[in-house]
């Protein structure tokens, strides 16, 4: 019978198993991140399409849009 490879003897198998588990977990995290990025990209595309439709609707109703307006942000509270 042939001798087992060095990795299969002793603690080497545990090291290889640990590395494989870490690799699988890294792939899972990468896949989840990729899917999340795809969802954000879809949301951004939908928002851009909605903006085009809103501009078109504003043009039909005669409403003029001067572009995005800055939101009012009050300054820090003043104390006396």
PDB file of N, CA, C and O in Angstrom:
ATOM      1  N   UNK A   1       0.841  -1.175   0.000  1.00  0.00           N
ATOM      2  CA  UNK A   1       0.000   0.000   0.000  1.00  0.00           C
ATOM      3  C   UNK A   1       0.889   1.241   0.000  1.00  0.00           C
ATOM      4  O   UNK A   1       1.927   1.270   0.661  1.00  0.00           O
ATOM      5  N   UNK A   2       0.475   2.261  -0.744  1.00  0.00           N
ATOM      6  CA  UNK A   2       1.281   3.470  -0.835  1.00  0.00           C
ATOM      7  C   UNK A   2       1.179   4.276   0.443  1.00  0.00           C
ATOM      8  O   UNK A   2       0.201   4.199   1.187  1.00  0.00           O
ATOM      9  N   UNK A   3       2.223   5.052   0.668  1.00  0.00           N
ATOM     10  CA  UNK A   3       2.211   5.930   1.844  1.00  0.00           C
ATOM     11  C   UNK A   3       1.288   7.114   1.577  1.00  0.00           C
ATOM     12  O   UNK A   3       1.189   7.590   0.446  1.00  0.00           O
ATOM     13  N   UNK A   4       0.630   7.573   2.597  1.00  0.00           N
ATOM     14  CA  UNK A   4      -0.252   8.730   2.473  1.00  0.00           C
ATOM     15  C   UNK A   4       0.594   9.984   2.265  1.00  0.00           C
ATOM     16  O   UNK A   4       1.706  10.073   2.785  1.00  0.00           O
ATOM     17  N   UNK A   5       0.082  10.940   1.517  1.00  0.00           N
ATOM     18  CA  UNK A   5       0.816  12.193   1.349  1.00  0.00           C
ATOM     19  C   UNK A   5       1.060  12.849   2.701  1.00  0.00           C
ATOM     20  O   UNK A   5       0.342  12.596   3.669  1.00  0.00           O
ATOM     21  N   UNK A   6       2.074  13.688   2.750  1.00  0.00           N
ATOM     22  CA  UNK A   6       2.457  14.336   4.003  1.00  0.00           C
ATOM     23  C   UNK A   6       1.304  15.142   4.598  1.00  0.00           C
ATOM     24  O   UNK A   6       1.122  15.164   5.815  1.00  0.00           O
ATOM     25  N   UNK A   7       0.532  15.798   3.746  1.00  0.00           N
ATOM     26  CA  UNK A   7      -0.561  16.636   4.238  1.00  0.00           C
ATOM     27  C   UNK A   7      -1.606  15.801   4.963  1.00  0.00           C
ATOM     28  O   UNK A   7      -2.202  16.270   5.933  1.00  0.00           O
ATOM     29  N   UNK A   8      -1.838  14.582   4.515  1.00  0.00           N
ATOM     30  CA  UNK A   8      -2.870  13.743   5.116  1.00  0.00           C
ATOM     31  C   UNK A   8      -2.422  13.152   6.445  1.00  0.00           C
ATOM     32  O   UNK A   8      -3.253  12.666   7.212  1.00  0.00           O
ATOM     33  N   UNK A   9      -1.133  13.185   6.730  1.00  0.00           N
ATOM     34  CA  UNK A   9      -0.646  12.644   7.996  1.00  0.00           C
ATOM     35  C   UNK A   9      -0.631  13.724   9.063  1.00  0.00           C
ATOM     36  O   UNK A   9      -0.371  14.891   8.769  1.00  0.00           O
ATOM     37  N   UNK A  10      -0.899  13.353  10.260  1.00  0.00           N
ATOM     38  CA  UNK A  10      -0.756  14.263  11.395  1.00  0.00           C
ATOM     39  C   UNK A  10      -1.692  15.452  11.316  1.00  0.00           C
ATOM     40  O   UNK A  10      -2.858  15.316  10.948  1.00  0.00           O
ATOM     41  N   UNK A  11      -1.162  16.644  11.672  1.00  0.00           N
ATOM     42  CA  UNK A  11      -1.973  17.861  11.746  1.00  0.00           C
ATOM     43  C   UNK A  11      -2.103  18.590  10.433  1.00  0.00           C
ATOM     44  O   UNK A  11      -2.818  19.590  10.362  1.00  0.00           O
ATOM     45  N   UNK A  12      -1.438  18.129   9.389  1.00  0.00           N
ATOM     46  CA  UNK A  12      -1.516  18.811   8.098  1.00  0.00           C
ATOM     47  C   UNK A  12      -2.916  18.863   7.539  1.00  0.00           C
ATOM     48  O   UNK A  12      -3.299  19.849   6.910  1.00  0.00           O
ATOM     49  N   UNK A  13      -3.687  17.814   7.761  1.00  0.00           N
ATOM     50  CA  UNK A  13      -5.062  17.775   7.250  1.00  0.00           C
ATOM     51  C   UNK A  13      -5.910  18.859   7.904  1.00  0.00           C
ATOM     52  O   UNK A  13      -6.759  19.470   7.255  1.00  0.00           O
ATOM     53  N   UNK A  14      -5.677  19.093   9.188  1.00  0.00           N
ATOM     54  CA  UNK A  14      -6.438  20.132   9.886  1.00  0.00           C
ATOM     55  C   UNK A  14      -6.130  21.511   9.304  1.00  0.00           C
ATOM     56  O   UNK A  14      -7.020  22.351   9.172  1.00  0.00           O
ATOM     57  N   UNK A  15      -4.876  21.732   8.962  1.00  0.00           N
ATOM     58  CA  UNK A  15      -4.487  23.020   8.379  1.00  0.00           C
ATOM     59  C   UNK A  15      -5.149  23.206   7.019  1.00  0.00           C
ATOM     60  O   UNK A  15      -5.675  24.278   6.719  1.00  0.00           O
ATOM     61  N   UNK A  16      -5.121  22.168   6.204  1.00  0.00           N
ATOM     62  CA  UNK A  16      -5.739  22.245   4.878  1.00  0.00           C
ATOM     63  C   UNK A  16      -7.241  22.459   5.011  1.00  0.00           C
ATOM     64  O   UNK A  16      -7.818  23.259   4.275  1.00  0.00           O
ATOM     65  N   UNK A  17      -7.874  21.761   5.932  1.00  0.00           N
ATOM     66  CA  UNK A  17      -9.312  21.920   6.142  1.00  0.00           C
ATOM     67  C   UNK A  17      -9.634  23.341   6.589  1.00  0.00           C
ATOM     68  O   UNK A  17     -10.603  23.933   6.115  1.00  0.00           O
ATOM     69  N   UNK A  18      -8.840  23.888   7.488  1.00  0.00           N
ATOM     70  CA  UNK A  18      -9.051  25.258   7.953  1.00  0.00           C
ATOM     71  C   UNK A  18      -8.916  26.243   6.797  1.00  0.00           C
ATOM     72  O   UNK A  18      -9.711  27.174   6.674  1.00  0.00           O
ATOM     73  N   UNK A  19      -7.912  26.038   5.953  1.00  0.00           N
ATOM     74  CA  UNK A  19      -7.729  26.919   4.801  1.00  0.00           C
ATOM     75  C   UNK A  19      -8.892  26.808   3.819  1.00  0.00           C
ATOM     76  O   UNK A  19      -9.327  27.815   3.261  1.00  0.00           O
ATOM     77  N   UNK A  20      -9.393  25.606   3.605  1.00  0.00           N
ATOM     78  CA  UNK A  20     -10.534  25.430   2.703  1.00  0.00           C
ATOM     79  C   UNK A  20     -11.789  26.108   3.248  1.00  0.00           C
ATOM     80  O   UNK A  20     -12.546  26.723   2.498  1.00  0.00           O
ATOM     81  N   UNK A  21     -12.000  25.992   4.548  1.00  0.00           N
ATOM     82  CA  UNK A  21     -13.156  26.651   5.169  1.00  0.00           C
ATOM     83  C   UNK A  21     -13.034  28.165   5.023  1.00  0.00           C
ATOM     84  O   UNK A  21     -14.010  28.842   4.699  1.00  0.00           O
ATOM     85  N   UNK A  22     -11.835  28.694   5.261  1.00  0.00           N
ATOM     86  CA  UNK A  22     -11.622  30.135   5.110  1.00  0.00           C
ATOM     87  C   UNK A  22     -11.867  30.574   3.669  1.00  0.00           C
ATOM     88  O   UNK A  22     -12.428  31.644   3.434  1.00  0.00           O
ATOM     89  N   UNK A  23     -11.454  29.761   2.713  1.00  0.00           N
ATOM     90  CA  UNK A  23     -11.664  30.079   1.303  1.00  0.00           C
ATOM     91  C   UNK A  23     -13.152  30.099   0.964  1.00  0.00           C
ATOM     92  O   UNK A  23     -13.617  31.005   0.273  1.00  0.00           O
ATOM     93  N   UNK A  24     -13.894  29.114   1.443  1.00  0.00           N
ATOM     94  CA  UNK A  24     -15.338  29.059   1.186  1.00  0.00           C
ATOM     95  C   UNK A  24     -16.029  30.269   1.801  1.00  0.00           C
ATOM     96  O   UNK A  24     -16.898  30.868   1.169  1.00  0.00           O
ATOM     97  N   UNK A  25     -15.659  30.635   3.018  1.00  0.00           N
ATOM     98  CA  UNK A  25     -16.262  31.802   3.666  1.00  0.00           C
ATOM     99  C   UNK A  25     -15.943  33.077   2.895  1.00  0.00           C
ATOM    100  O   UNK A  25     -16.805  33.943   2.749  1.00  0.00           O
ATOM    101  N   UNK A  26     -14.715  33.202   2.402  1.00  0.00           N
ATOM    102  CA  UNK A  26     -14.339  34.388   1.629  1.00  0.00           C
ATOM    103  C   UNK A  26     -15.142  34.480   0.337  1.00  0.00           C
ATOM    104  O   UNK A  26     -15.548  35.569  -0.067  1.00  0.00           O
ATOM    105  N   UNK A  27     -15.368  33.353  -0.306  1.00  0.00           N
ATOM    106  CA  UNK A  27     -16.170  33.340  -1.534  1.00  0.00           C
ATOM    107  C   UNK A  27     -17.609  33.736  -1.225  1.00  0.00           C
ATOM    108  O   UNK A  27     -18.224  34.470  -1.999  1.00  0.00           O
ATOM    109  N   UNK A  28     -18.152  33.264  -0.114  1.00  0.00           N
ATOM    110  CA  UNK A  28     -19.520  33.625   0.272  1.00  0.00           C
ATOM    111  C   UNK A  28     -19.641  35.122   0.514  1.00  0.00           C
ATOM    112  O   UNK A  28     -20.605  35.746   0.071  1.00  0.00           O
ATOM    113  N   UNK A  29     -18.674  35.703   1.211  1.00  0.00           N
ATOM    114  CA  UNK A  29     -18.695  37.144   1.485  1.00  0.00           C
ATOM    115  C   UNK A  29     -18.578  37.928   0.178  1.00  0.00           C
ATOM    116  O   UNK A  29     -19.283  38.917  -0.021  1.00  0.00           O
ATOM    117  N   UNK A  30     -17.697  37.488  -0.702  1.00  0.00           N
ATOM    118  CA  UNK A  30     -17.528  38.169  -1.990  1.00  0.00           C
ATOM    119  C   UNK A  30     -18.809  38.101  -2.815  1.00  0.00           C
ATOM    120  O   UNK A  30     -19.192  39.086  -3.448  1.00  0.00           O
ATOM    121  N   UNK A  31     -19.465  36.962  -2.814  1.00  0.00           N
ATOM    122  CA  UNK A  31     -20.713  36.814  -3.571  1.00  0.00           C
ATOM    123  C   UNK A  31     -21.801  37.719  -3.006  1.00  0.00           C
ATOM    124  O   UNK A  31     -22.539  38.352  -3.761  1.00  0.00           O
ATOM    125  N   UNK A  32     -21.902  37.780  -1.684  1.00  0.00           N
ATOM    126  CA  UNK A  32     -22.904  38.648  -1.060  1.00  0.00           C
ATOM    127  C   UNK A  32     -22.626  40.113  -1.390  1.00  0.00           C
ATOM    128  O   UNK A  32     -23.553  40.872  -1.672  1.00  0.00           O
ATOM    129  N   UNK A  33     -21.364  40.508  -1.356  1.00  0.00           N
ATOM    130  CA  UNK A  33     -20.998  41.887  -1.686  1.00  0.00           C
ATOM    131  C   UNK A  33     -21.330  42.207  -3.138  1.00  0.00           C
ATOM    132  O   UNK A  33     -21.806  43.301  -3.441  1.00  0.00           O
ATOM    133  N   UNK A  34     -21.080  41.263  -4.029  1.00  0.00           N
ATOM    134  CA  UNK A  34     -21.368  41.472  -5.441  1.00  0.00           C
ATOM    135  C   UNK A  34     -22.867  41.660  -5.652  1.00  0.00           C
ATOM    136  O   UNK A  34     -23.284  42.551  -6.393  1.00  0.00           O
ATOM    137  N   UNK A  35     -23.677  40.825  -5.004  1.00  0.00           N
ATOM    138  CA  UNK A  35     -25.130  40.945  -5.149  1.00  0.00           C
ATOM    139  C   UNK A  35     -25.624  42.273  -4.583  1.00  0.00           C
ATOM    140  O   UNK A  35     -26.509  42.901  -5.165  1.00  0.00           O
ATOM    141  N   UNK A  36     -25.066  42.703  -3.465  1.00  0.00           N
ATOM    142  CA  UNK A  36     -25.446  43.984  -2.877  1.00  0.00           C
ATOM    143  C   UNK A  36     -25.116  45.124  -3.844  1.00  0.00           C
ATOM    144  O   UNK A  36     -25.911  46.050  -4.006  1.00  0.00           O
ATOM    145  N   UNK A  37     -23.962  45.059  -4.476  1.00  0.00           N
ATOM    146  CA  UNK A  37     -23.572  46.092  -5.440  1.00  0.00           C
ATOM    147  C   UNK A  37     -24.522  46.108  -6.632  1.00  0.00           C
ATOM    148  O   UNK A  37     -24.857  47.176  -7.143  1.00  0.00           O
ATOM    149  N   UNK A  38     -24.953  44.942  -7.074  1.00  0.00           N
ATOM    150  CA  UNK A  38     -25.907  44.862  -8.184  1.00  0.00           C
ATOM    151  C   UNK A  38     -27.230  45.517  -7.792  1.00  0.00           C
ATOM    152  O   UNK A  38     -27.845  46.200  -8.610  1.00  0.00           O
ATOM    153  N   UNK A  39     -27.673  45.315  -6.550  1.00  0.00           N
ATOM    154  CA  UNK A  39     -28.919  45.927  -6.084  1.00  0.00           C
ATOM    155  C   UNK A  39     -28.787  47.445  -6.054  1.00  0.00           C
ATOM    156  O   UNK A  39     -29.707  48.154  -6.461  1.00  0.00           O
ATOM    157  N   UNK A  40     -27.641  47.955  -5.572  1.00  0.00           N
ATOM    158  CA  UNK A  40     -27.426  49.401  -5.537  1.00  0.00           C
ATOM    159  C   UNK A  40     -27.405  49.977  -6.948  1.00  0.00           C
ATOM    160  O   UNK A  40     -27.943  51.057  -7.189  1.00  0.00           O
ATOM    161  N   UNK A  41     -26.785  49.259  -7.875  1.00  0.00           N
ATOM    162  CA  UNK A  41     -26.730  49.717  -9.261  1.00  0.00           C
ATOM    163  C   UNK A  41     -28.144  49.789  -9.839  1.00  0.00           C
ATOM    164  O   UNK A  41     -28.473  50.736 -10.553  1.00  0.00           O
ATOM    165  N   UNK A  42     -28.977  48.800  -9.536  1.00  0.00           N
ATOM    166  CA  UNK A  42     -30.357  48.794 -10.027  1.00  0.00           C
ATOM    167  C   UNK A  42     -31.141  49.955  -9.424  1.00  0.00           C
ATOM    168  O   UNK A  42     -31.948  50.580 -10.110  1.00  0.00           O
ATOM    169  N   UNK A  43     -30.908  50.248  -8.143  1.00  0.00           N
ATOM    170  CA  UNK A  43     -31.596  51.369  -7.504  1.00  0.00           C
ATOM    171  C   UNK A  43     -31.179  52.693  -8.133  1.00  0.00           C
ATOM    172  O   UNK A  43     -32.019  53.563  -8.362  1.00  0.00           O
ATOM    173  N   UNK A  44     -29.898  52.850  -8.411  1.00  0.00           N
ATOM    174  CA  UNK A  44     -29.411  54.087  -9.023  1.00  0.00           C
ATOM    175  C   UNK A  44     -30.003  54.268 -10.418  1.00  0.00           C
ATOM    176  O   UNK A  44     -30.366  55.380 -10.801  1.00  0.00           O
ATOM    177  N   UNK A  45     -30.099  53.182 -11.172  1.00  0.00           N
ATOM    178  CA  UNK A  45     -30.677  53.251 -12.516  1.00  0.00           C
ATOM    179  C   UNK A  45     -32.152  53.635 -12.435  1.00  0.00           C
ATOM    180  O   UNK A  45     -32.623  54.466 -13.212  1.00  0.00           O
ATOM    181  N   UNK A  46     -32.881  53.029 -11.494  1.00  0.00           N
ATOM    182  CA  UNK A  46     -34.300  53.346 -11.338  1.00  0.00           C
ATOM    183  C   UNK A  46     -34.489  54.802 -10.921  1.00  0.00           C
ATOM    184  O   UNK A  46     -35.423  55.459 -11.383  1.00  0.00           O
ATOM    185  N   UNK A  47     -33.619  55.312 -10.058  1.00  0.00           N
ATOM    186  CA  UNK A  47     -33.716  56.709  -9.633  1.00  0.00           C
ATOM    187  C   UNK A  47     -33.467  57.653 -10.808  1.00  0.00           C
ATOM    188  O   UNK A  47     -34.149  58.668 -10.948  1.00  0.00           O
ATOM    189  N   UNK A  48     -32.499  57.320 -11.642  1.00  0.00           N
ATOM    190  CA  UNK A  48     -32.216  58.158 -12.814  1.00  0.00           C
ATOM    191  C   UNK A  48     -33.398  58.152 -13.778  1.00  0.00           C
ATOM    192  O   UNK A  48     -33.759  59.192 -14.327  1.00  0.00           O
ATOM    193  N   UNK A  49     -33.995  56.989 -13.982  1.00  0.00           N
ATOM    194  CA  UNK A  49     -35.163  56.903 -14.865  1.00  0.00           C
ATOM    195  C   UNK A  49     -36.341  57.682 -14.285  1.00  0.00           C
ATOM    196  O   UNK A  49     -37.084  58.326 -15.026  1.00  0.00           O
ATOM    197  N   UNK A  50     -36.513  57.626 -12.970  1.00  0.00           N
ATOM    198  CA  UNK A  50     -37.590  58.381 -12.327  1.00  0.00           C
ATOM    199  C   UNK A  50     -37.361  59.883 -12.486  1.00  0.00           C
ATOM    200  O   UNK A  50     -38.312  60.637 -12.695  1.00  0.00           O
ATOM    201  N   UNK A  51     -36.112  60.315 -12.389  1.00  0.00           N
ATOM    202  CA  UNK A  51     -35.812  61.736 -12.563  1.00  0.00           C
ATOM    203  C   UNK A  51     -36.165  62.199 -13.970  1.00  0.00           C
ATOM    204  O   UNK A  51     -36.700  63.293 -14.147  1.00  0.00           O
ATOM    205  N   UNK A  52     -35.871  61.379 -14.965  1.00  0.00           N
ATOM    206  CA  UNK A  52     -36.219  61.721 -16.349  1.00  0.00           C
ATOM    207  C   UNK A  52     -37.732  61.833 -16.485  1.00  0.00           C
ATOM    208  O   UNK A  52     -38.232  62.770 -17.107  1.00  0.00           O
ATOM    209  N   UNK A  53     -38.456  60.891 -15.912  1.00  0.00           N
ATOM    210  CA  UNK A  53     -39.920  60.927 -15.992  1.00  0.00           C
ATOM    211  C   UNK A  53     -40.489  62.139 -15.265  1.00  0.00           C
ATOM    212  O   UNK A  53     -41.445  62.753 -15.738  1.00  0.00           O
ATOM    213  N   UNK A  54     -39.911  62.487 -14.125  1.00  0.00           N
ATOM    214  CA  UNK A  54     -40.391  63.660 -13.384  1.00  0.00           C
ATOM    215  C   UNK A  54     -40.138  64.945 -14.167  1.00  0.00           C
ATOM    216  O   UNK A  54     -40.982  65.840 -14.184  1.00  0.00           O
ATOM    217  N   UNK A  55     -38.978  65.037 -14.814  1.00  0.00           N
ATOM    218  CA  UNK A  55     -38.694  66.222 -15.634  1.00  0.00           C
ATOM    219  C   UNK A  55     -39.678  66.312 -16.801  1.00  0.00           C
ATOM    220  O   UNK A  55     -40.154  67.395 -17.142  1.00  0.00           O
ATOM    221  N   UNK A  56     -39.975  65.168 -17.405  1.00  0.00           N
ATOM    222  CA  UNK A  56     -40.933  65.158 -18.510  1.00  0.00           C
ATOM    223  C   UNK A  56     -42.317  65.568 -18.017  1.00  0.00           C
ATOM    224  O   UNK A  56     -43.017  66.330 -18.684  1.00  0.00           O
ATOM    225  N   UNK A  57     -42.707  65.069 -16.866  1.00  0.00           N
ATOM    226  CA  UNK A  57     -44.013  65.428 -16.303  1.00  0.00           C
ATOM    227  C   UNK A  57     -44.053  66.912 -15.960  1.00  0.00           C
ATOM    228  O   UNK A  57     -45.072  67.570 -16.169  1.00  0.00           O
ATOM    229  N   UNK A  58     -42.959  67.437 -15.440  1.00  0.00           N
ATOM    230  CA  UNK A  58     -42.911  68.864 -15.116  1.00  0.00           C
ATOM    231  C   UNK A  58     -43.031  69.693 -16.393  1.00  0.00           C
ATOM    232  O   UNK A  58     -43.665  70.749 -16.393  1.00  0.00           O
ATOM    233  N   UNK A  59     -42.427  69.220 -17.469  1.00  0.00           N
ATOM    234  CA  UNK A  59     -42.534  69.932 -18.745  1.00  0.00           C
ATOM    235  C   UNK A  59     -43.954  69.933 -19.273  1.00  0.00           C
ATOM    236  O   UNK A  59     -44.394  70.923 -19.859  1.00  0.00           O
ATOM    237  N   UNK A  60     -44.675  68.849 -19.079  1.00  0.00           N
ATOM    238  CA  UNK A  60     -46.061  68.762 -19.543  1.00  0.00           C
ATOM    239  C   UNK A  60     -46.986  69.650 -18.733  1.00  0.00           C
ATOM    240  O   UNK A  60     -47.961  70.178 -19.268  1.00  0.00           O
ATOM    241  N   UNK A  61     -46.697  69.820 -17.461  1.00  0.00           N
ATOM    242  CA  UNK A  61     -47.567  70.621 -16.598  1.00  0.00           C
ATOM    243  C   UNK A  61     -47.162  72.083 -16.575  1.00  0.00           C
ATOM    244  O   UNK A  61     -47.848  72.907 -15.971  1.00  0.00           O
ATOM    245  N   UNK A  62     -46.049  72.417 -17.229  1.00  0.00           N
ATOM    246  CA  UNK A  62     -45.605  73.806 -17.255  1.00  0.00           C
ATOM    247  C   UNK A  62     -44.791  74.187 -16.035  1.00  0.00           C
ATOM    248  O   UNK A  62     -44.441  75.355 -15.866  1.00  0.00           O
ATOM    249  N   UNK A  63     -44.492  73.248 -15.207  1.00  0.00           N
ATOM    250  CA  UNK A  63     -43.686  73.524 -14.023  1.00  0.00           C
ATOM    251  C   UNK A  63     -42.232  73.598 -14.444  1.00  0.00           C
ATOM    252  O   UNK A  63     -41.736  72.722 -15.152  1.00  0.00           O
ATOM    253  N   UNK A  64     -41.553  74.640 -14.008  1.00  0.00           N
ATOM    254  CA  UNK A  64     -40.136  74.760 -14.341  1.00  0.00           C
ATOM    255  C   UNK A  64     -39.313  74.214 -13.199  1.00  0.00           C
ATOM    256  O   UNK A  64     -39.611  74.425 -12.023  1.00  0.00           O
ATOM    257  N   UNK A  65     -38.293  73.523 -13.572  1.00  0.00           N
ATOM    258  CA  UNK A  65     -37.360  72.999 -12.580  1.00  0.00           C
ATOM    259  C   UNK A  65     -36.021  73.672 -12.801  1.00  0.00           C
ATOM    260  O   UNK A  65     -35.483  73.654 -13.909  1.00  0.00           O
ATOM    261  N   UNK A  66     -35.486  74.263 -11.753  1.00  0.00           N
ATOM    262  CA  UNK A  66     -34.192  74.940 -11.866  1.00  0.00           C
ATOM    263  C   UNK A  66     -33.068  74.043 -11.410  1.00  0.00           C
ATOM    264  O   UNK A  66     -31.930  74.489 -11.263  1.00  0.00           O
ATOM    265  N   UNK A  67     -33.375  72.800 -11.187  1.00  0.00           N
ATOM    266  CA  UNK A  67     -32.339  71.867 -10.746  1.00  0.00           C
ATOM    267  C   UNK A  67     -32.506  71.544  -9.279  1.00  0.00           C
ATOM    268  O   UNK A  67     -33.417  72.043  -8.620  1.00  0.00           O
ATOM    269  N   UNK A  68     -31.640  70.726  -8.785  1.00  0.00           N
ATOM    270  CA  UNK A  68     -31.758  70.330  -7.378  1.00  0.00           C
ATOM    271  C   UNK A  68     -31.482  71.504  -6.455  1.00  0.00           C
ATOM    272  O   UNK A  68     -30.577  72.303  -6.694  1.00  0.00           O
ATOM    273  N   UNK A  69     -32.262  71.594  -5.416  1.00  0.00           N
ATOM    274  CA  UNK A  69     -32.080  72.657  -4.428  1.00  0.00           C
ATOM    275  C   UNK A  69     -31.437  72.070  -3.185  1.00  0.00           C
ATOM    276  O   UNK A  69     -31.708  70.935  -2.794  1.00  0.00           O
ATOM    277  N   UNK A  70     -30.595  72.861  -2.588  1.00  0.00           N
ATOM    278  CA  UNK A  70     -29.929  72.415  -1.368  1.00  0.00           C
ATOM    279  C   UNK A  70     -30.940  72.378  -0.232  1.00  0.00           C
ATOM    280  O   UNK A  70     -31.747  73.294  -0.074  1.00  0.00           O
ATOM    281  N   UNK A  71     -30.891  71.344   0.531  1.00  0.00           N
ATOM    282  CA  UNK A  71     -31.779  71.221   1.683  1.00  0.00           C
ATOM    283  C   UNK A  71     -31.353  72.217   2.754  1.00  0.00           C
ATOM    284  O   UNK A  71     -30.164  72.481   2.930  1.00  0.00           O
ATOM    285  N   UNK A  72     -32.325  72.761   3.460  1.00  0.00           N
ATOM    286  CA  UNK A  72     -32.019  73.700   4.539  1.00  0.00           C
ATOM    287  C   UNK A  72     -31.378  72.947   5.688  1.00  0.00           C
ATOM    288  O   UNK A  72     -31.929  71.972   6.201  1.00  0.00           O
ATOM    289  N   UNK A  73     -30.222  73.410   6.074  1.00  0.00           N
ATOM    290  CA  UNK A  73     -29.520  72.797   7.202  1.00  0.00           C
ATOM    291  C   UNK A  73     -29.259  73.874   8.238  1.00  0.00           C
ATOM    292  O   UNK A  73     -28.414  74.746   8.036  1.00  0.00           O
ATOM    293  N   UNK A  74     -29.975  73.814   9.338  1.00  0.00           N
ATOM    294  CA  UNK A  74     -29.737  74.830  10.367  1.00  0.00           C
ATOM    295  C   UNK A  74     -28.330  74.694  10.935  1.00  0.00           C
ATOM    296  O   UNK A  74     -27.769  73.602  11.017  1.00  0.00           O
ATOM    297  N   UNK A  75     -27.785  75.830  11.319  1.00  0.00           N
ATOM    298  CA  UNK A  75     -26.438  75.835  11.900  1.00  0.00           C
ATOM    299  C   UNK A  75     -26.460  75.264  13.305  1.00  0.00           C
ATOM    300  O   UNK A  75     -27.502  74.817  13.784  1.00  0.00           O
ATOM    301  N   UNK A  76     -25.323  75.278  13.958  1.00  0.00           N
ATOM    302  CA  UNK A  76     -25.267  74.748  15.323  1.00  0.00           C
ATOM    303  C   UNK A  76     -26.105  75.606  16.270  1.00  0.00           C
ATOM    304  O   UNK A  76     -26.246  76.814  16.079  1.00  0.00           O
ATOM    305  N   UNK A  77     -26.643  74.971  17.267  1.00  0.00           N
ATOM    306  CA  UNK A  77     -27.467  75.682  18.247  1.00  0.00           C
ATOM    307  C   UNK A  77     -26.609  76.706  18.975  1.00  0.00           C
ATOM    308  O   UNK A  77     -25.470  76.437  19.357  1.00  0.00           O
ATOM    309  N   UNK A  78     -27.188  77.883  19.156  1.00  0.00           N
ATOM    310  CA  UNK A  78     -26.449  78.938  19.853  1.00  0.00           C
ATOM    311  C   UNK A  78     -26.858  78.950  21.312  1.00  0.00           C
ATOM    312  O   UNK A  78     -28.041  78.864  21.641  1.00  0.00           O
ATOM    313  N   UNK A  79     -25.895  79.055  22.157  1.00  0.00           N
ATOM    314  CA  UNK A  79     -26.177  79.138  23.594  1.00  0.00           C
ATOM    315  C   UNK A  79     -25.660  80.463  24.108  1.00  0.00           C
ATOM    316  O   UNK A  79     -24.658  80.986  23.620  1.00  0.00           O
ATOM    317  N   UNK A  80     -26.346  80.997  25.088  1.00  0.00           N
ATOM    318  CA  UNK A  80     -25.919  82.280  25.674  1.00  0.00           C
ATOM    319  C   UNK A  80     -25.422  82.066  27.061  1.00  0.00           C
ATOM    320  O   UNK A  80     -25.017  83.019  27.726  1.00  0.00           O
TER     321      UNK A  80
END
